[in-house]
Amino acid sequence: DSGLRFHYVAAGERGKPLMLLLHGFPEFWYSWRHQLREFKSEYRVVALDLRGYGETDAPSHKENYKLDFLITDIKDILESLGYNKCVLIGHDWGGMIAWLVAICYPEMVTKLIVVNFPHPSVFTEYILRHPSQLIKSGYYFFFQMPWFPEFMFTVNDFKVLKSLFTSQATGIGRKGCRLTAEDIEAYLYVFSQPGALTGPINHYRSIFSCLPLQHHEVIMPTLLLWGERDAFMEVEMAEITRIYVKNHFRLTILSEASHWLQQDQPDIVNKLIWTFLKEETTRKR
């Protein structure tokens, strides 16, 4: 309905159950490369470039990135792919969108899997009570400035972008699956295109026009995976998320893993997802 063209990468046969993957910031479909390979045997796996990212259209005004538009995008994409429901997986900002889709369109999500992002209500309540998380989320405020955040990412041959994934403080953990030179090149190629950073940062510029949630409960089986060494999200929020899930809820915290969990520990993440997908989850909490 938005008139936007969305780019996605798919694996697995059409007609198999749909698994829809939503990436975080500053990423694109490629962050799910390990999962595209892993789950194609039993699913039609679709990794999107979200609105404003990669090869997907990027409207120029920040008003076009309000959360209600991002949620409607997922509904429209599901329908245009010929499905009415999916297994929905989101990481980071894509996790925020996944939670909201599950809350607003529960009939479309058979199972919800979120990586390193708490229930949105937990995030907003926690950040107001914990200055330490407010500091970790300081970039949300920095991104409100026009043009300067985009400029900062480009300085010194995109040093900030590289260090997010590779530095000791924020990068993939010591025991993690290091990004190869080719992986880094893929990120640099996408984000060095003219204007390629504005769409992604506009997602954050619209966060304060956030839709008020009419209800908060998640009613489908939910798996929350969390890298404990996340430099941006405090792990305490993961456990609090439990109170909003009115169905089977499983939380797994990986002690040596970073924020970039599905790239950092792909084998463990894939195994945990398989276990969750194969579980009979008729049990209610």
Disulfide bonds with the S-S distance in Angstrom:
none
